[in-house]
């Protein structure tokens, strides 16, 4: 969902502009990042590193 066309009930301005505290809070909630505040790209990198580490350990242990 995007806040581009949403209008704030408190200040009657577009939420995307973030003119009041309610706008800013809702904009952050809608455009929040992935897990634990991490960006989706960083999560993908962590998963790839974990996969690579698993493959290396399997190769070294001969499983």
C-alpha positions as a printed Julia matrix, in Angstrom:
63×3 Matrix{Float64}:
  0.0     0.0    0.0
  1.21    3.49  -0.75
  0.51    6.71   1.11
  0.77    8.77  -2.06
 -3.0     9.35  -2.32
 -3.93    9.17   1.38
 -5.13   12.28   3.18
 -4.41   12.75   6.89
 -7.48   13.02   9.12
 -5.64   15.37  11.49
 -4.11   17.98   9.18
 -6.04   17.29   5.93
 -2.83   17.23   3.86
 -1.39   14.32   1.89
  0.28   11.76   4.17
  3.27   11.58   1.83
  4.2    15.16   2.81
  4.43   14.27   6.52
  3.32   17.68   7.8
  2.15   16.49  11.22
  3.2    13.77  13.67
  0.31   11.53  12.59
  1.33   11.82   8.92
  4.95   11.02   9.7
  4.05    8.02  11.87
  1.73    6.55   9.26
  4.19    7.2    6.46
  6.89    5.33   8.39
  4.48    2.49   9.15
  3.49    2.14   5.5
  7.01    2.51   4.13
  8.72    0.64   6.93
 11.6    -1.67   6.24
 11.74   -5.42   6.4
 12.39   -7.57   9.41
 13.75   -5.76  12.47
 14.23   -2.55  10.51
 16.56   -4.16   7.97
 16.19   -3.41   4.29
 15.0    -6.25   2.05
 18.31   -6.16   0.16
 20.28   -6.66   3.36
 18.03   -9.57   4.36
 18.62  -11.17   0.95
 22.39  -10.77   1.36
 22.29  -12.35   4.82
 20.29  -15.29   3.47
 22.75  -15.76   0.59
 25.7   -15.72   2.99
 23.96  -18.28   5.21
 23.3   -20.5    2.18
 26.93  -20.19   1.05
 28.19  -21.02   4.55
 25.93  -24.08   4.68
 27.22  -25.31   1.31
 30.85  -24.81   2.39
 30.28  -26.7    5.66
 28.58  -29.58   3.81
 31.52  -29.77   1.41
 34.11  -29.7    4.2
 32.31  -32.26   6.36
 31.49  -34.53   3.43
 27.82  -34.83   4.34
